[in-house]
Amino acid sequence: MLSERQNKLLKLIVEEYIKTAQPVGSSGLIDELKCSSATIRNEMATLEDVGYLEKTHTSSGRIPSEAGYRYYVDHLMKPKEMTGEEVLRLQRIFDNKQLVLSDVITRSMEIISEITNCTSVVLGSTASENKLKQVEAVPLSDEKIIAIVVTDKGHIEHKELDVGKNVLASDVKKIVELINKLLVGTPLDEISEKLEFEIKPIISNYVKSHEALYQAFYNAFSEFSFKNNMHMSGRTKLLNYKEFDNVDKIKEILNKFDDDNMVKKIEADDNDVNVYIGHESNFDDDVSIIKTKYVVGEKEGTIAIVGPKRMDYEKTVALLDFIKSNIER
């Protein structure tokens, strides 16, 4: 463990770097630590030796390492109190009896994204609340169609499907009729299962090219379910951070937000508010993710904030904890 002075020094450096994104030198810490610049430099060197600080090539100051952020989160930070304005903005949403649960969660997380200047992600809150109202299919060519899905809440998704050669327009019409007859009113997150156990066993009796069409629609509904099950706000907010001014890097991260398999990695499996820093995030080595699972009756999902490794952990942890406690009350 670190000494009391080393703990205070590391906390000061992490919090200063979070605010400024500039390496922190010894001269600016003399008044806070009540010791000489030489003593502070020695303590900085010790923190660098144990892996909690890093020295940049452009300055004599230090910046936190990934291990330094982890130590800070685990041992030094204390969640910040929310301002009265922040509480009021969120409380208006929680007290609005006209909103369904999914709207409460997505709207509150949109506000969190604004407050933290980070990207907010909601997973698992809406697929069970949106039910299939209608499916349509529009031919594009001999091998492709556009599948259009409409939910009872007016949500519309469409996807281009490759159904292969020799698929008759009449077969496409028949499978659409089957889905509309048997699956309308089904929550989107249950459709893939019902396709497997209710449509697949009988489709061959009605449709000649049943295998290609079944697989195309099965894949489409799996994707629709996940998209409807996800809400993201402030995805470009990372552009506001100095460390993401590299075009290739920000493209890489934004592409991950468009990759369903990558976004699924954000899903939480723990009821606590947990912080995942850099490589721990399993998403990108240059970001941190703070996330938690919420459970309301039979509904559960993930709320998460994605930001730079120098995000304001104290503030974000407090905000997520506030959201979680209010939606679960």
ZABA-70065 format. One record per residue (C-alpha): x, y, z; residue number from 1; residue in three letters. Coordinates in Angstrom, 2 decimals. Example, Ala and Ser with C-alpha at 12.3 -4.5 7.8 and 13.67 -1.06 7.14 Angstrom:
REC        c1        c2        c3   gukol   torba
REC     12.30     -4.50      7.80       1     ALA
REC     13.67     -1.06      7.14       2     SER
This chain:
REC        c1        c2        c3   gukol   torba
REC      0.00      0.00      0.00       1     MET
REC      1.03      3.57     -0.54       2     LEU
REC      1.83      6.08      2.18       3     SER
REC     -0.67      8.76      3.09       4     GLU
REC      1.29     11.38      1.16       5     ARG
REC      1.61      9.13     -1.89       6     GLN
REC     -2.14      8.48     -1.81       7     ASN
REC     -2.85     12.20     -1.68       8     LYS
REC     -0.33     12.91     -4.44       9     LEU
REC     -1.77     10.26     -6.75      10     LEU
REC     -5.32     11.49     -6.12      11     LYS
REC     -4.30     15.07     -6.92      12     LEU
REC     -2.54     14.05    -10.13      13     ILE
REC     -5.42     11.87    -11.35      14     VAL
REC     -8.03     14.57    -10.67      15     GLU
REC     -5.93     17.34    -12.20      16     GLU
REC     -5.29     15.27    -15.31      17     TYR
REC     -9.00     14.44    -15.59      18     ILE
REC     -9.74     18.18    -15.67      19     LYS
REC     -6.93     19.42    -17.90      20     THR
REC     -5.53     16.49    -19.93      21     ALA
REC     -2.11     18.06    -19.24      22     GLN
REC      0.83     16.31    -17.53      23     PRO
REC      1.06     17.36    -13.90      24     VAL
REC      4.33     18.79    -12.58      25     GLY
REC      5.60     19.12     -9.03      26     SER
REC      5.45     22.90     -8.84      27     SER
REC      1.65     23.03     -8.94      28     GLY
REC      1.32     20.63     -6.00      29     LEU
REC      3.55     22.32     -3.41      30     ILE
REC      0.75     24.22     -1.65      31     ASP
REC     -1.55     21.20     -1.52      32     GLU
REC      1.05     18.80     -0.15      33     LEU
REC      2.95     21.31      2.05      34     LYS
REC      6.35     19.98      1.03      35     CYS
REC      9.19     20.87     -1.32      36     SER
REC      9.21     20.39     -5.06      37     SER
REC     12.13     17.96     -4.68      38     ALA
REC     10.16     15.81     -2.24      39     THR
REC      7.20     15.73     -4.61      40     ILE
REC      9.45     14.73     -7.53      41     ARG
REC     10.85     11.88     -5.44      42     ASN
REC      7.36     10.69     -4.57      43     GLU
REC      6.36     10.95     -8.24      44     MET
REC      9.34      8.79     -9.16      45     ALA
REC      8.24      6.21     -6.59      46     THR
REC      4.69      6.17     -8.01      47     LEU
REC      6.17      5.78    -11.47      48     GLU
REC      8.33      2.87    -10.29      49     ASP
REC      5.29      1.00     -8.94      50     VAL
REC      3.43      1.62    -12.19      51     GLY
REC      0.82      4.18    -11.13      52     TYR
REC      2.24      7.15    -13.06      53     LEU
REC      3.78      7.58    -16.48      54     GLU
REC      6.19     10.21    -17.76      55     LYS
REC      5.41     11.75    -21.13      56     THR
REC      8.05     12.59    -23.73      57     HIS
REC      6.91     16.19    -24.07      58     THR
REC      6.89     17.28    -20.42      59     SER
REC      8.58     16.72    -17.10      60     SER
REC      5.15     16.15    -15.57      61     GLY
REC      3.39     12.85    -15.01      62     ARG
REC      0.07     11.34    -16.10      63     ILE
REC     -1.84      8.45    -14.54      64     PRO
REC     -1.26      4.98    -15.94      65     SER
REC     -4.07      2.46    -16.33      66     GLU
REC     -2.96      0.89    -13.06      67     ALA
REC     -2.99      4.35    -11.47      68     GLY
REC     -6.60      4.91    -12.49      69     TYR
REC     -7.49      1.49    -11.10      70     ARG
REC     -5.85      2.26     -7.75      71     TYR
REC     -7.62      5.63     -7.68      72     TYR
REC    -11.03      4.06     -8.35      73     VAL
REC    -10.51      1.26     -5.84      74     ASP
REC     -8.93      3.21     -2.98      75     HIS
REC     -9.06      6.99     -3.37      76     LEU
REC    -12.17      8.32     -5.06      77     MET
REC    -15.42      9.22     -3.32      78     LYS
REC    -18.62      9.57     -5.40      79     PRO
REC    -19.49     13.25     -5.85      80     LYS
REC    -22.76     14.68     -4.65      81     GLU
REC    -25.09     15.60     -7.49      82     MET
REC    -26.10     19.21     -7.91      83     THR
REC    -29.66     20.29     -7.18      84     GLY
REC    -30.21     21.02    -10.88      85     GLU
REC    -29.06     17.54    -11.88      86     GLU
REC    -31.33     15.89     -9.34      87     VAL
REC    -34.27     18.03    -10.46      88     LEU
REC    -33.79     17.24    -14.17      89     ARG
REC    -33.71     13.52    -13.50      90     LEU
REC    -36.46     13.53    -10.90      91     GLN
REC    -38.86     15.09    -13.40      92     ARG
REC    -38.42     12.00    -15.56      93     ILE
REC    -38.82      9.52    -12.70      94     PHE
REC    -41.98     11.28    -11.50      95     ASP
REC    -43.61     11.35    -14.95      96     ASN
REC    -46.30      8.65    -14.71      97     LYS
REC    -47.01      8.92    -18.46      98     GLN
REC    -43.66      7.32    -19.33      99     LEU
REC    -43.14      3.57    -19.64     100     VAL
REC    -40.03      2.07    -18.05     101     LEU
REC    -38.03      2.03    -21.29     102     SER
REC    -38.65      5.73    -21.86     103     ASP
REC    -37.68      6.59    -18.28     104     VAL
REC    -34.39      4.76    -18.67     105     ILE
REC    -33.45      6.08    -22.11     106     THR
REC    -34.39      9.69    -21.30     107     ARG
REC    -32.49      9.68    -18.00     108     SER
REC    -29.42      8.19    -19.69     109     MET
REC    -29.59     10.88    -22.38     110     GLU
REC    -29.29     13.44    -19.59     111     ILE
REC    -26.36     11.53    -18.06     112     ILE
REC    -24.63     11.65    -21.44     113     SER
REC    -25.06     15.43    -21.51     114     GLU
REC    -23.81     15.88    -17.94     115     ILE
REC    -20.74     13.64    -18.31     116     THR
REC    -19.97     14.51    -21.94     117     ASN
REC    -19.64     10.78    -22.58     118     CYS
REC    -21.57      8.15    -24.51     119     THR
REC    -24.47      6.45    -22.73     120     SER
REC    -25.65      2.95    -23.63     121     VAL
REC    -28.84      1.17    -22.58     122     VAL
REC    -29.16     -2.54    -23.32     123     LEU
REC    -32.11     -4.80    -22.65     124     GLY
REC    -34.78     -2.30    -21.76     125     SER
REC    -37.18     -2.26    -24.67     126     THR
REC    -37.30     -5.42    -26.77     127     ALA
REC    -39.86     -7.09    -24.51     128     SER
REC    -42.00     -3.95    -24.51     129     GLU
REC    -42.22     -3.69    -28.33     130     ASN
REC    -44.46     -6.24    -29.99     131     LYS
REC    -44.66     -7.20    -33.62     132     LEU
REC    -47.46     -5.40    -35.45     133     LYS
REC    -46.67     -6.20    -39.08     134     GLN
REC    -44.05     -7.58    -41.44     135     VAL
REC    -43.74     -6.57    -45.06     136     GLU
REC    -41.37     -7.66    -47.83     137     ALA
REC    -40.44     -5.56    -50.84     138     VAL
REC    -38.56     -7.23    -53.74     139     PRO
REC    -35.30     -5.58    -54.81     140     LEU
REC    -34.03     -8.13    -57.33     141     SER
REC    -34.24    -11.83    -58.10     142     ASP
REC    -32.11    -12.60    -55.02     143     GLU
REC    -32.80     -9.74    -52.60     144     LYS
REC    -35.74     -8.31    -50.70     145     ILE
REC    -36.24     -5.57    -48.13     146     ILE
REC    -37.86     -6.86    -44.93     147     ALA
REC    -39.79     -4.18    -43.01     148     ILE
REC    -40.82     -4.73    -39.40     149     VAL
REC    -43.33     -2.48    -37.63     150     VAL
REC    -43.92     -2.67    -33.86     151     THR
REC    -47.01     -1.75    -31.85     152     ASP
REC    -45.20      1.38    -30.61     153     LYS
REC    -44.60      2.61    -34.14     154     GLY
REC    -40.94      1.57    -34.28     155     HIS
REC    -39.88      0.61    -37.82     156     ILE
REC    -36.82     -1.38    -38.85     157     GLU
REC    -35.80     -2.56    -42.30     158     HIS
REC    -33.07     -4.81    -43.59     159     LYS
REC    -31.92     -5.97    -46.98     160     GLU
REC    -32.07     -9.78    -47.13     161     LEU
REC    -30.23    -12.03    -49.54     162     ASP
REC    -32.67    -14.93    -50.12     163     VAL
REC    -30.62    -16.69    -52.79     164     GLY
REC    -31.44    -17.77    -56.31     165     LYS
REC    -34.67    -19.38    -57.47     166     ASN
REC    -36.80    -18.00    -54.64     167     VAL
REC    -40.29    -17.27    -55.93     168     LEU
REC    -42.10    -14.06    -55.06     169     ALA
REC    -45.05    -16.22    -54.08     170     SER
REC    -42.87    -18.02    -51.50     171     ASP
REC    -41.79    -14.71    -49.97     172     VAL
REC    -45.44    -13.71    -49.77     173     LYS
REC    -46.37    -16.98    -48.05     174     LYS
REC    -43.72    -16.73    -45.34     175     ILE
REC    -44.69    -13.09    -44.65     176     VAL
REC    -48.33    -14.21    -44.33     177     GLU
REC    -47.29    -17.00    -41.94     178     LEU
REC    -45.32    -14.59    -39.74     179     ILE
REC    -48.15    -12.05    -39.69     180     ASN
REC    -50.69    -14.75    -38.89     181     LYS
REC    -48.77    -16.51    -36.14     182     LEU
REC    -46.40    -13.97    -34.61     183     LEU
REC    -48.20    -10.60    -34.56     184     VAL
REC    -48.42     -9.47    -30.92     185     GLY
REC    -45.21    -11.30    -29.96     186     THR
REC    -42.52     -9.28    -28.10     187     PRO
REC    -39.54     -8.76    -30.41     188     LEU
REC    -37.16    -10.53    -28.06     189     ASP
REC    -39.25    -13.72    -28.34     190     GLU
REC    -39.67    -13.85    -32.11     191     ILE
REC    -36.46    -15.72    -32.94     192     SER
REC    -37.46    -18.49    -30.54     193     GLU
REC    -40.97    -18.70    -31.97     194     LYS
REC    -39.61    -18.78    -35.51     195     LEU
REC    -37.49    -21.75    -34.49     196     GLU
REC    -40.21    -23.74    -32.75     197     PHE
REC    -43.46    -22.62    -34.39     198     GLU
REC    -42.67    -21.49    -37.93     199     ILE
REC    -39.79    -23.74    -38.89     200     LYS
REC    -41.66    -27.05    -38.31     201     PRO
REC    -44.50    -26.07    -40.68     202     ILE
REC    -42.89    -23.78    -43.22     203     ILE
REC    -41.93    -26.60    -45.58     204     SER
REC    -45.62    -27.42    -46.03     205     ASN
REC    -46.24    -24.00    -47.57     206     TYR
REC    -42.97    -22.77    -49.05     207     VAL
REC    -40.74    -24.61    -51.53     208     LYS
REC    -37.58    -22.59    -50.89     209     SER
REC    -38.20    -22.68    -47.16     210     HIS
REC    -34.64    -23.11    -45.86     211     GLU
REC    -33.17    -19.98    -47.46     212     ALA
REC    -36.19    -17.84    -46.58     213     LEU
REC    -36.41    -19.11    -43.01     214     TYR
REC    -32.73    -18.40    -42.35     215     GLN
REC    -32.93    -14.93    -43.89     216     ALA
REC    -35.90    -13.93    -41.74     217     PHE
REC    -34.45    -15.58    -38.62     218     TYR
REC    -31.22    -13.57    -38.96     219     ASN
REC    -33.16    -10.38    -39.61     220     ALA
REC    -35.36    -10.74    -36.54     221     PHE
REC    -32.34    -11.53    -34.36     222     SER
REC    -30.78     -8.23    -35.50     223     GLU
REC    -34.05     -6.28    -35.15     224     PHE
REC    -34.45     -7.58    -31.61     225     SER
REC    -30.99     -6.45    -30.57     226     PHE
REC    -31.25     -3.05    -32.26     227     LYS
REC    -34.58     -2.44    -30.60     228     ASN
REC    -33.01     -3.62    -27.39     229     ASN
REC    -30.29     -0.94    -27.51     230     MET
REC    -30.31      2.82    -27.13     231     HIS
REC    -27.20      4.96    -27.45     232     MET
REC    -26.79      8.68    -26.78     233     SER
REC    -23.83     10.96    -27.41     234     GLY
REC    -21.86      8.48    -29.48     235     ARG
REC    -19.72     11.28    -30.96     236     THR
REC    -18.97     12.97    -27.64     237     LYS
REC    -15.57     11.26    -27.53     238     LEU
REC    -14.58     13.64    -30.32     239     LEU
REC    -14.50     16.38    -27.67     240     ASN
REC    -11.55     14.79    -25.88     241     TYR
REC     -7.97     15.66    -26.73     242     LYS
REC     -6.79     12.06    -26.59     243     GLU
REC     -9.15     11.13    -29.41     244     PHE
REC     -7.99     13.74    -31.93     245     ASP
REC     -6.43     10.94    -33.98     246     ASN
REC     -8.80     10.34    -36.89     247     VAL
REC     -7.99      6.64    -37.22     248     ASP
REC     -8.52      6.05    -33.50     249     LYS
REC    -11.90      7.75    -33.31     250     ILE
REC    -13.03      5.93    -36.46     251     LYS
REC    -12.04      2.65    -34.82     252     GLU
REC    -14.12      3.41    -31.72     253     ILE
REC    -17.14      4.70    -33.65     254     LEU
REC    -17.05      1.57    -35.82     255     ASN
REC    -17.21     -0.51    -32.65     256     LYS
REC    -20.40      1.32    -31.67     257     PHE
REC    -21.86      0.12    -35.00     258     ASP
REC    -20.80     -3.48    -34.38     259     ASP
REC    -23.55     -5.40    -32.56     260     ASP
REC    -21.10     -8.00    -31.25     261     ASN
REC    -18.85     -5.30    -29.78     262     MET
REC    -21.75     -3.43    -28.19     263     VAL
REC    -22.97     -6.66    -26.60     264     LYS
REC    -19.65     -6.75    -24.70     265     LYS
REC    -20.84     -3.70    -22.77     266     ILE
REC    -23.62     -5.78    -21.19     267     GLU
REC    -23.32     -5.95    -17.38     268     ALA
REC    -23.54     -9.17    -15.38     269     ASP
REC    -23.31     -7.57    -11.94     270     ASP
REC    -25.81     -5.54     -9.90     271     ASN
REC    -23.10     -3.23     -8.56     272     ASP
REC    -21.90     -0.10    -10.35     273     VAL
REC    -18.55     -1.29    -11.71     274     ASN
REC    -15.70      0.53    -13.42     275     VAL
REC    -13.76     -1.13    -16.25     276     TYR
REC    -10.63      0.76    -17.30     277     ILE
REC     -8.84      0.41    -20.62     278     GLY
REC     -8.21     -3.23    -21.48     279     HIS
REC    -10.59     -4.30    -18.67     280     GLU
REC    -13.49     -2.91    -20.71     281     SER
REC    -13.15     -5.68    -23.30     282     ASN
REC    -14.29     -2.97    -25.74     283     PHE
REC    -11.31     -0.71    -26.42     284     ASP
REC     -8.01     -0.20    -24.61     285     ASP
REC     -8.35      3.60    -24.71     286     ASP
REC    -11.77      3.92    -23.06     287     VAL
REC    -13.31      3.22    -19.68     288     SER
REC    -16.80      1.85    -19.15     289     ILE
REC    -18.87      2.33    -16.01     290     ILE
REC    -21.89      0.06    -15.99     291     LYS
REC    -24.45     -1.76    -13.90     292     THR
REC    -27.37     -4.12    -14.31     293     LYS
REC    -30.88     -2.99    -13.38     294     TYR
REC    -33.73     -5.32    -12.46     295     VAL
REC    -37.36     -4.20    -12.39     296     VAL
REC    -39.77     -7.09    -11.90     297     GLY
REC    -39.06     -9.52    -14.72     298     GLU
REC    -37.24     -6.90    -16.80     299     LYS
REC    -33.52     -6.41    -16.62     300     GLU
REC    -30.84     -4.68    -18.63     301     GLY
REC    -27.66     -2.67    -18.59     302     THR
REC    -27.02      1.05    -18.23     303     ILE
REC    -23.49      2.17    -19.06     304     ALA
REC    -21.30      5.18    -19.72     305     ILE
REC    -18.39      4.96    -22.17     306     VAL
REC    -15.71      7.64    -21.99     307     GLY
REC    -11.95      8.26    -21.99     308     PRO
REC     -9.77      6.76    -19.30     309     LYS
REC     -9.62     10.23    -17.72     310     ARG
REC    -13.40     10.42    -17.35     311     MET
REC    -14.79     11.90    -14.13     312     ASP
REC    -15.22      8.61    -12.26     313     TYR
REC    -16.50     10.21     -9.05     314     GLU
REC    -19.29     12.02    -10.89     315     LYS
REC    -20.26      9.20    -13.24     316     THR
REC    -20.44      6.52    -10.55     317     VAL
REC    -22.73      8.74     -8.47     318     ALA
REC    -25.00      9.46    -11.46     319     LEU
REC    -25.34      5.80    -12.48     320     LEU
REC    -26.05      4.78     -8.90     321     ASP
REC    -28.76      7.45     -8.72     322     PHE
REC    -30.37      6.23    -11.96     323     ILE
REC    -30.26      2.60    -10.86     324     LYS
REC    -31.76      3.23     -7.43     325     SER
REC    -34.61      5.30     -8.89     326     ASN
REC    -35.64      2.89    -11.65     327     ILE
REC    -35.53     -0.06     -9.24     328     GLU
REC    -37.45      1.60     -6.38     329     ARG
